[in-house]
């Protein structure tokens, strides 16, 4: 049963339920408003139904589960019932079926995609930015997490959990063998790759089975040239892939491809991680969710691993050294029908306790600033600093493109990299797909 319906029945029964945002009078001296409010909430037989595509062993999953269990211990009768479907394609298929049949659960995972936008426009999900401000927890989040979980109009309808910065991780020993240094520009980056290959070293590890990694490389030149305006314009049809910026992107991918590991197009994520950690490849571009694979038992980076941020480019640019991809992973949406004072109390509790629980117990850097960082391994402190100081955060193409165009883009950019199609043909197919999508709206 949706909790808003339950709240109505309680009101009809004469039970007074206060809004968390409302003012309260008449509570005992020394008693806080929150405590007085919570005494009037009823968590008996109150269940949050959820569906998630997250790894059940991931830090975000374990943190949410732990906090939900703690809340249940303090509020007998409360339950958090989450179904996990870790195959992302299968998860999204089920989510769309549930939405079509008006059977969405209380909580579900998604990014600010075109599909999520349809749910927003239909009034199916809560404006989370407004709710988090109401609960006085909005300012706990890093600005980059707010941006990443918002739509291009700046409206935020989901809760971000992860704090991820994306870096080029590199092998110090292999760089030394090739006589190269950390590149600051993409011209230098390509020179580093060429010299590594000359020494018989695989320059770049990439596992593209999930299809998004190659898109990040495709997005890097447009981001450097035009910030996020290119992807925002592309999805709306005001920018073209068959433009100077779009073709530069495709040519850049085609230039990089010879430096990738063999079999990269179908390689698993873990294959690329193992190549890099096993010192069989010199560079690996990935977000800080990979950090557990790169640190020792003391949570310090392995001694042969370093990292650098997105290189700059020459010529006209909108972004600089402190602008790069930083994001919050997959976020959580809450249905409008589920919202009630009890739901607000759960959200407030989880958000207020998330950052420190994630960091101290599951070594996860979250989308919220922890209260205490003293004593943390240096790499964790550095990442937290970066998350708090990133300038413009790159937006992910796989979040913003409509499903049909995303499928075309993912397939055809691989064909460009493999030399099976030209940048021009790729660009035209992407532009045709976007035009078709826009005309069908």
HELIX and SHEET records of a PDB file:
HELIX    1   1 UNK A    3  UNK A   12  1                                  10    
HELIX    2   2 UNK A   33  UNK A   39  1                                   7    
HELIX    3   3 UNK A   59  UNK A   74  1                                  16    
HELIX    4   4 UNK A   88  UNK A  100  1                                  13    
HELIX    5   5 UNK A  114  UNK A  121  1                                   8    
HELIX    6   6 UNK A  128  UNK A  134  1                                   7    
HELIX    7   7 UNK A  138  UNK A  140  5                                   3    
HELIX    8   8 UNK A  143  UNK A  148  1                                   6    
HELIX    9   9 UNK A  172  UNK A  178  1                                   7    
HELIX   10  10 UNK A  186  UNK A  198  1                                  13    
HELIX   11  11 UNK A  212  UNK A  226  1                                  15    
HELIX   12  12 UNK A  229  UNK A  236  1                                   8    
HELIX   13  13 UNK A  244  UNK A  256  1                                  13    
HELIX   14  14 UNK A  257  UNK A  259  5                                   3    
HELIX   15  15 UNK A  264  UNK A  266  5                                   3    
HELIX   16  16 UNK A  269  UNK A  277  1                                   9    
HELIX   17  17 UNK A  288  UNK A  293  5                                   6    
HELIX   18  18 UNK A  336  UNK A  338  5                                   3    
HELIX   19  19 UNK A  341  UNK A  362  1                                  22    
HELIX   20  20 UNK A  378  UNK A  389  1                                  12    
HELIX   21  21 UNK A  397  UNK A  400  1                                   4    
HELIX   22  22 UNK A  403  UNK A  417  1                                  15    
HELIX   23  23 UNK A  423  UNK A  440  1                                  18    
SHEET    1   A 4 UNK A  79  UNK A  84  0                                        
SHEET    2   A 4 UNK A  47  UNK A  52  1                                        
SHEET    3   A 4 UNK A 107  UNK A 110  1                                        
SHEET    4   A 4 UNK A 331  UNK A 334 -1                                        
SHEET    1   B 4 UNK A 202  UNK A 205  0                                        
SHEET    2   B 4 UNK A 281  UNK A 287  1                                        
SHEET    3   B 4 UNK A 164  UNK A 171 -1                                        
SHEET    4   B 4 UNK A 305  UNK A 308 -1                                        
SHEET    1   C 4 UNK A 202  UNK A 205  0                                        
SHEET    2   C 4 UNK A 281  UNK A 287  1                                        
SHEET    3   C 4 UNK A 164  UNK A 171 -1                                        
SHEET    4   C 4 UNK A 326  UNK A 327 -1                                        
END                                                                             
